[in-house]
Amino acid sequence: MADLNLETPVENTWCPGCGNFSLLNSVKMAFNELVDSGDASPEDFVISSGIGCHAKIFDYVDVNGFYSIHGRVPATLTGVKIGNPNLKAVGFAGDGDAYDEGVSHLVHAARRNVDITMVIHDNRVFALTTGQFTPTTPKGFKGKSTPKGSVEKPINPLHLLLASGASFVARGFSGRLNHLKDLIVKAVRHPGFAAIDVLQPCVTFYNTWDYYRDRVYDLNEEGHDPIDFREAWEKAEENEDKVPIGLFYREERETFEDLILDGKFPTEEKGTQSIDTVLDNYL
């Protein structure tokens, strides 16, 4: 069994009890499993995160990566995959980062079927800026920007992903650590755009731990067929008395890299260049 040391010396500053802690553990477990199974080596992983509480995960996982800016993680990782399609590109975004500032990048990465995995920390609140509503916040939520309650109807993120053409759509819960780990492993193995919307409670501004614990269930254990698009759409509408988690939809089709690279490896024709040549242009 692989035992990767993915720890970093960076102090963890998430609030005690934050759902991000178990999400972080699920990611580390998934990376270990992928290395142990031969699907990847530690050097194959490239991660990227945007802006928000979720983004700190970049500091807590010792693999290669890029800090991006608000909403630009899909675009950043698209560039990574075009440059080296053999890498395992895993992006992290919050619900605001993915479904608000970055919704255009998310939709088009899904439509193109870029071979990246997006793990979306959906706590349904802008937590880093102390509690404003996001596109997934339920109507009536009282926060810093909506003291009398939000009047807006939230989006359904799974419907958004399905309608955008994502070829792998799943939902996890940070309270089901092993289940979430399994979803991440499947998403990284999937050849195409994979998105996991993770129900991740914010204990400070929108504590939903008890709400989700009482309602989540694994739809795959109840016989859901992930190749049935219509059934996936209908299951994604369940969000009140019962909240399904698991793999909603999966299909296999050509990836963006397959179509534009046509089997060619972009760096093969470039050769090796010295960094001194690049620096000379600026000195």
N, C-alpha and C positions, 0 to 999 in steps of 0.2 A: 504494500500500500504506500503510495506517495505521501511524503510528509514535508511538503513545501513550507519553508519558513517565510511566510508572506507578511510578517510583522514589520512595522517601521518604528523608528524612534519618536515619531510625532505624537504629541499628547492628544488624546481624544477629547474633544470639547463638546460632543453632543450632550444634551440634557439627560440626566439619569432616567432610565425607563423609556427612552426614545426607541421607536420601532426600527431605527436605522442600525442599532447594534446587532439584532438578530439577522437583518438583511445582510450586513457585512459578513457575519459568520457563514451565512448561506453561500455567499460569493466565494469565500475562501475554500469552503468545502467543495464547491463545484469545480473550482480550478484544480484542486488536488485530484478529484476524480477524473477530470479530463486528462491530466498528465499521467495518472496511474493507468488509464485505459489505452494510452498511446495516441489519443486524439490530438494532443498538443504537448509541446515542451514549454517550460516556464518562459522562454524567450519569445514564444509565439504570441503571448497575450499583449494586447495594446488596449488600454482603457482611456476613456475621456469623460469628463464631467463638465457641467455648466456652472451656473451660479445658484446658490441656495444651500440649505443645510445638507442636502444630498451630496453636494460637490465635495464635501470633506472626505468622502470615501476615497478619493484620489490619493489623499495623504496617508491612508491607513492600509493600503494594499501595495506591497512591494513588487510591482511589475512596471513595465514601460508604459508611458502614456503622455497625454497632453491635457492641460487645463484648457477648456474652451471658454466661450462667453455665453451669455444668456441665449438659449435656444439653438446654439450652433453645433451641438454634439453630432447629430446625424451628418452634417456637412463635413465636419472635421474627420469623422471616421470613413466617410465616402472617399475622401482624399487618401487616407491610409490604405484602404483596400485597392484603390486604383494603383497606388505605388507598389504595393506588395500584397497581392490577393491571397497569399498563403497565411497571412496573419489572422489571429482570432481577435476581432475588433469588438469590444464590449463597451457600450456607452451607458452613462448614468444621468438621469434627469429627474427633476421634480415635476409635479403636476403643473405648476406654473411655467417652469422651464420648457416642458415638452408641449403642453396643450395651449399655452398662451404665447409667450414670446417666440417660441420655436415651432409653432404649429405648421408653418409652411414648409420648413425643413423636414419635419417628421412625415408629413403627408407625401412629399415627393420622394423621400428615401423609401417609403413603403411602396409607393407606386412603381418606382424603378426596380424594386426588389434587390436593393443593395445587400450584400451578404454581411450584415452587421447585426448585433444583438443590442436592443435597447431595454434597460432595466429602469422602469419609471417608478420613482418613490412617490406614491400618490397619498399624501397625508391630507389632501383637500384643504390646504391653507398655505399662505405665504408665511412660513414660520421664521425665516431669517430676518424678515422685516417686521416681525412681531404681530402677526395675526390678521393679515388682510385676506379677503376671499379670492379664490382662484376659479378657473373654469369648471372645476369638478366639485366645488363647495355646494352643499345642499342649500336650497332656498330657505331663507329665514335665519341663516347663520349670523350671529352678532359678533363683530370683530372691530378692529381699529378703524377700518374704512366703512363699515356698515353697522354703526352702533344701534340702529333700529331694526337691523336684520336685512340680509341680502334679498333683493327683489328678483334676482335673475335665476332662471331655470338652468341647472348645470348641464354640461354636455355629458354624453355617455362615451367614455374614452374607448371602450371596446367597439362600439358602433363606428366611431371615427376611424379606428385602425382597420376594421373590416372593410368599410366603404372605401378606404384609401388604397386597398389592394395588398395589405400586409399578408405575407404568405405563412406566418406563424403568429397567432394571437393567443395570449394566455393571461391569466390573472393569478397572482399569488397573495399570500398573507404573511406578514412578518412574524405572526404568532405560530406559523407552521413551518419551522426552520427546515426540516428535512424535505418536506413537500416543495418548498421554494427552491431548495438546492437542486432537486430533480428537474424542475422546470428550467432552471438556468442551464443545466447540462444539456437538456434537449434543445434549448434555444441555440446554444453555441454550435451544436452538431448540425442544426438545420441549415441547409444550403439556401440562404435567402434572408430577407428581412424578417427578423424575429423581435417581437415586442412583448414584454411582460409588465402589465400594470400591477404594481405591488401595493396592496392595502397596508399602509405603514402609518400607524397612529402617531400623532404629535401630542405628547403628554402635557405640553405647556399651553398650547393654544387651541387644540381640538382633540381631546382624548377620546378615542373611539375603541380602545382595547376591549371593553366589555361588550360593546355593540357588535363588533365583528366576531368575537369568541362565541357569542350566542347564536350566530346566524350562518357562518361560513360552512360550506360543505363541498366535497370534491365531486364535481360533476362527472369526472371520468370513472369514478367508482360506481356511479349510477347508470352507466351504459351510454353516456353521450358519445356520439360519433364525430370526431374532429374533422372529418373530410366533408361533412354536410354543412354547407355554408348557411342555409336557411335555419337549420337547427342551432347553429352557433349564434346567429343573430337573435333568435328568440331567447336563448339562454342568457344572452347578454342583457336582456331586459329585466331579469330578476335582480332586484337591488333593495328589497324591503324586508319582508319576513324571512326570506332565505337569500343568501348571497353566495353564488357559485364561484369556486376557484378551480383552477386546473387549466388544461389545454382546450381552448374553445375551437380553434380552427387551424388546419395545416394543409398546405398544398405544395407541390413541387413544380417549379417552372424555372426557366433560365434566369440567372442572376444578371444584374447590371454589368458586373465585371465580365461575365461570359460574353455578353453581347458587344461590349466595346473593345475588349482586349483580344478577343478571338484566339485565345490560347497563348498569346504572347506575354512574356514577362517584362514589364516596362523597364526595369533596371538593367536587363541583360545587355541592351545596346548602348548603355551609357558608359560602361566601364567604371574604373575607380578614379576618383578625382581627389586631389588634395584640398583640404580646407584653406590652405594658404592662398590658392588661386582665387577662391571666393573672397577672402579677406582683403586681398590686394585691390579689389574693386571699391573698397570702402575706406582704405587708408591712404 
